Amino acid sequence: MELNAPTLVHSIDLDLLARLGGAAVLGLMLGLDREMRGHAAGLRTHGLICFAAAAMTVSIIALYGQLQGARMDPLRLYEATGAFIGIIGAGLIVFSRGEVHNLTTAAHLWLAAVLGIACGAAQWPLVLIGGIVSLIMLTLLRIVERRWVDRSD
């Protein structure tokens, strides 16, 4: 597998701005739904996580290119991100009065991190598809749940 061309982080250029800016905007869009519902992780949390994941990815790709892949394992990026988001997600999930709360928010943060990594790696088709699918899941499926799923049981 061939990695993206390394992004040298020595200057600000359009490619770097697109990767980081795309992640910031997408993270804010993903967090908008959570914010409007009054959940703990909203605009700022999603925006920061998505942006941070993109910045981390840009950095690791640049380091990989600078070191010509010597002693580098880019998969550790996903491992570290997964562990970090797992800690945040575990802190969000609450069991109260016989019900589990914030599972969707925790899963959504994980998606924001993955899409941030994709933005940082300039995997634009993945970013587009992931962003559209997640927004559909959060908006359209909520309407379907409210209309056809009886929660009074």
C-alpha positions as CSV (number, residue, x, y, z in Angstrom):
1,M,0.0,0.0,0.0
2,E,1.3,3.4,-0.9
3,L,0.9,6.3,1.5
4,N,-0.2,9.7,0.5
5,A,2.5,12.1,-0.6
6,P,4.1,13.5,2.6
7,T,2.8,16.8,3.8
8,L,5.7,18.8,4.9
9,V,4.6,20.9,7.8
10,H,7.2,23.5,7.3
11,S,4.9,26.0,5.6
12,I,1.2,26.7,5.3
13,D,-0.2,25.7,1.9
14,L,-3.6,25.0,0.4
15,D,-3.3,21.2,0.8
16,L,-2.6,21.5,4.5
17,L,-5.4,24.0,5.0
18,A,-7.8,21.7,3.1
19,R,-6.9,18.8,5.3
20,L,-7.2,20.6,8.6
21,G,-10.0,22.9,7.6
22,G,-12.0,20.1,6.2
23,A,-11.7,18.2,9.5
24,A,-12.6,21.2,11.6
25,V,-15.7,22.0,9.5
26,L,-16.8,18.3,9.4
27,G,-16.3,17.9,13.1
28,L,-18.4,21.0,13.8
29,M,-21.2,19.7,11.5
30,L,-21.1,16.3,13.2
31,G,-21.3,18.0,16.6
32,L,-24.2,20.2,15.7
33,D,-26.7,17.4,16.1
34,R,-25.4,16.5,19.5
35,E,-25.4,20.2,20.5
36,M,-29.0,20.7,19.4
37,R,-30.1,17.7,21.5
38,G,-28.2,19.0,24.6
39,H,-25.8,16.1,24.9
40,A,-22.5,16.4,26.7
41,A,-20.3,16.2,23.6
42,G,-21.4,18.8,21.1
43,L,-19.9,21.3,18.7
44,R,-16.6,22.0,20.4
45,T,-15.9,18.4,21.4
46,H,-16.6,16.9,18.0
47,G,-14.8,19.8,16.2
48,L,-11.7,19.5,18.4
49,I,-11.5,15.7,18.1
50,C,-12.0,15.7,14.4
51,F,-9.4,18.5,14.0
52,A,-6.9,16.9,16.4
53,A,-7.2,13.5,14.6
54,A,-6.5,15.3,11.3
55,A,-3.5,17.2,12.7
56,M,-2.1,14.0,14.2
57,T,-2.5,12.2,10.8
58,V,-0.8,15.0,8.9
59,S,2.0,15.0,11.4
60,I,2.5,11.2,11.3
61,I,2.5,11.2,7.4
62,A,5.0,14.0,7.4
63,L,7.2,12.2,9.9
64,Y,6.9,9.0,7.9
65,G,8.1,10.8,4.8
66,Q,10.9,12.6,6.5
67,L,12.2,9.4,8.0
68,Q,11.6,7.4,4.8
69,G,9.5,4.9,6.8
70,A,12.4,3.8,9.0
71,R,11.2,2.7,12.5
72,M,7.7,4.0,11.8
73,D,4.4,2.2,12.1
74,P,1.5,4.4,11.0
75,L,-1.0,2.0,12.4
76,R,-0.1,3.1,15.8
77,L,-2.0,6.3,15.0
78,Y,-5.2,4.4,14.9
79,E,-4.4,2.5,18.0
80,A,-3.7,5.7,20.0
81,T,-6.8,7.4,18.7
82,G,-8.9,4.4,19.5
83,A,-7.6,4.2,23.1
84,F,-8.1,8.0,23.6
85,I,-11.6,8.0,22.2
86,G,-12.4,4.9,24.2
87,I,-11.5,6.7,27.4
88,I,-13.6,9.7,26.5
89,G,-16.5,7.5,25.4
90,A,-16.4,5.5,28.6
91,G,-16.6,8.7,30.6
92,L,-19.7,9.8,28.6
93,I,-21.7,6.6,28.9
94,V,-23.9,6.6,31.9
95,F,-26.2,4.0,33.3
96,S,-29.1,5.7,35.1
97,R,-32.5,4.5,36.2
98,G,-32.2,1.3,34.3
99,E,-31.2,2.9,31.0
100,V,-27.9,3.5,29.2
101,H,-27.3,7.1,28.0
102,N,-24.8,8.7,25.6
103,L,-24.0,5.5,23.6
104,T,-24.7,7.3,20.3
105,T,-22.6,10.3,21.4
106,A,-19.6,8.1,22.3
107,A,-19.9,6.2,18.9
108,H,-20.2,9.6,17.2
109,L,-17.0,10.8,18.7
110,W,-15.3,7.7,17.4
111,L,-16.6,8.5,13.9
112,A,-15.4,12.1,14.2
113,A,-11.9,10.8,15.1
114,V,-11.9,8.4,12.1
115,L,-13.1,11.1,9.7
116,G,-10.5,13.4,11.2
117,I,-7.8,10.9,10.4
118,A,-9.2,10.5,6.9
119,C,-9.1,14.3,6.4
120,G,-5.5,14.4,7.6
121,A,-4.6,11.7,5.1
122,A,-6.5,13.5,2.3
123,Q,-8.8,10.6,1.7
124,W,-11.5,12.8,0.4
125,P,-13.9,10.2,-1.0
126,L,-13.9,8.5,2.5
127,V,-14.5,11.8,4.2
128,L,-17.4,12.6,1.9
129,I,-19.1,9.2,2.2
130,G,-18.5,9.1,5.9
131,G,-19.8,12.6,6.5
132,I,-23.0,12.0,4.4
133,V,-23.7,8.6,6.0
134,S,-23.2,9.8,9.5
135,L,-25.5,12.8,9.0
136,I,-28.2,10.6,7.4
137,M,-27.9,8.2,10.4
138,L,-28.3,11.0,12.9
139,T,-31.1,12.9,11.3
140,L,-33.2,10.6,9.2
141,L,-32.9,7.6,11.5
142,R,-34.0,9.8,14.4
143,I,-37.1,10.7,12.5
144,V,-37.8,7.0,11.7
145,E,-37.2,6.0,15.4
146,R,-39.6,8.7,16.6
147,R,-42.3,7.7,14.1
148,W,-42.2,3.9,14.1
149,V,-40.4,2.8,17.3
150,D,-42.5,2.8,20.4
151,R,-40.3,3.6,23.3
152,S,-43.0,3.3,26.0
153,D,-42.3,-0.4,26.5
